[in-house]
Amino acid sequence: MGDYSPLFLPGKAITMTASAAVTGGQAVEVTGNMQVGPGAAASAKIIGHAGYDAPSGGEVTVYGRGTVHEAPASGTITAGASVVAAATGKVAAAAGSEPVLGVALTAAASGRVLYMEF
C-alpha cells in the first residue's frame, strides 16, 4: 500500500463557503459540498467554528475538531461538562443523547465557554 496523507489535519483551519451568513466564533455545520452554515441544535454535522463573520456565499475559515474554542453558550455549562450544539450556532451542556462536540474547560461566564472539541 502506498503512502497516505489526509487532506486536512486535526486542529488545522480549512476554508469553506458560507451557505448562510455566519458570525465569527459561531459553531458551523456542513450544509453542502464544502459549504457550512450556522449550527442547529443537537446537530451531528458540526465540524468546527467560523473564524470570522462571513456573508452567504462568502469564504470562511473553519477551525475544526481537536482545537480549543471560546464559544457563545446557551444556558449554564459547568467545567468538565460535555457540550453539544445548540440553536443559532451556540453550545450547551449535554442533556441527553445528542452528539457531543467536546468538553468544557471552563464554566460559562458572560455567556461564553471555553471548550476542547473532540
C-alpha positions as CSV (number, residue, x, y, z in Angstrom):
1,M,0.0,0.0,0.0
2,G,1.3,3.5,-0.9
3,D,1.8,6.4,1.4
4,Y,-1.2,8.4,2.6
5,S,-1.7,11.9,3.9
6,P,-5.0,13.3,5.0
7,L,-6.3,16.4,3.2
8,F,-6.7,18.3,6.5
9,L,-5.1,17.7,9.8
10,P,-6.9,17.9,13.2
11,G,-6.8,21.4,14.6
12,K,-5.9,23.0,11.3
13,A,-8.1,25.6,9.6
14,I,-9.8,25.0,6.3
15,T,-11.6,27.4,4.0
16,M,-15.1,26.7,3.0
17,T,-18.1,28.7,1.5
18,A,-20.8,30.0,3.8
19,S,-24.3,28.9,2.7
20,A,-25.8,31.5,5.0
21,A,-24.3,34.4,7.0
22,V,-22.1,33.2,9.8
23,T,-20.6,35.1,12.8
24,G,-17.0,34.7,14.0
25,G,-16.9,32.1,16.8
26,Q,-20.3,30.5,15.8
27,A,-20.4,26.7,15.6
28,V,-20.9,25.7,11.9
29,E,-22.3,22.6,10.3
30,V,-21.9,21.1,6.9
31,T,-24.7,22.3,4.6
32,G,-23.4,21.2,1.1
33,N,-20.3,20.5,-0.8
34,M,-17.5,22.4,1.0
35,Q,-20.2,24.6,2.5
36,V,-21.1,25.5,6.1
37,G,-23.8,27.4,7.9
38,P,-24.8,28.2,11.4
39,G,-25.1,25.0,13.5
40,A,-28.5,23.8,14.5
41,A,-29.4,22.4,18.0
42,A,-28.3,18.8,18.5
43,S,-26.7,18.7,15.1
44,A,-24.4,15.8,14.3
45,K,-23.0,17.9,11.4
46,I,-21.0,20.4,13.4
47,I,-17.4,20.5,12.2
48,G,-16.0,23.5,14.0
49,H,-16.3,27.3,14.4
50,A,-16.2,30.1,12.0
51,G,-13.0,32.2,12.2
52,Y,-14.7,35.4,11.4
53,D,-18.0,36.9,10.1
54,A,-18.9,35.9,6.5
55,P,-21.9,36.7,4.3
56,S,-23.8,34.0,2.5
57,G,-21.7,32.9,-0.5
58,G,-18.5,34.3,1.1
59,E,-15.4,32.3,2.1
60,V,-15.0,31.5,5.8
61,T,-12.2,29.9,7.7
62,V,-13.3,27.0,9.8
63,Y,-11.3,25.9,12.9
64,G,-12.1,22.2,13.3
65,R,-12.0,19.4,15.7
66,G,-9.1,18.9,18.0
67,T,-8.9,22.6,18.8
68,V,-9.9,24.8,21.8
69,H,-12.7,27.2,21.2
70,E,-14.3,30.1,23.1
71,A,-17.9,29.9,22.1
72,P,-21.2,31.5,22.9
73,A,-23.1,29.4,25.5
74,S,-26.7,28.6,25.6
75,G,-27.6,28.3,29.3
76,T,-25.4,27.1,32.2
77,I,-22.4,25.0,31.5
78,T,-20.0,23.8,34.2
79,A,-16.3,23.0,33.7
80,G,-15.9,19.3,32.8
81,A,-19.4,19.1,31.2
82,S,-19.9,17.6,27.8
83,V,-21.0,20.2,25.3
84,V,-23.4,19.8,22.4
85,A,-24.6,22.0,19.5
86,A,-27.4,24.5,20.5
87,A,-29.6,26.7,18.4
88,T,-28.1,29.6,16.4
89,G,-24.5,28.2,16.5
90,K,-24.2,28.2,20.3
91,V,-23.1,25.3,22.5
92,A,-24.9,23.9,25.5
93,A,-24.4,21.4,28.3
94,A,-25.3,17.9,27.1
95,A,-28.7,16.8,28.5
96,G,-29.4,13.5,26.7
97,S,-28.2,11.6,23.7
98,E,-27.2,14.5,21.5
99,P,-23.9,14.1,19.6
100,V,-21.1,15.5,21.9
101,L,-18.8,18.2,20.5
102,G,-16.3,18.3,23.3
103,V,-15.7,19.0,27.0
104,A,-15.9,22.4,28.8
105,L,-12.6,23.6,30.1
106,T,-14.4,26.5,32.0
107,A,-17.8,27.3,33.3
108,A,-19.9,29.5,31.1
109,A,-19.2,33.1,32.1
110,S,-20.8,36.2,30.5
111,G,-22.5,33.9,28.0
112,R,-19.2,32.3,26.7
113,V,-17.5,29.0,27.4
114,L,-14.0,27.6,26.7
115,Y,-14.1,24.0,25.4
116,M,-11.9,21.5,23.6
117,E,-13.6,19.9,20.6
118,F,-13.2,16.2,20.0
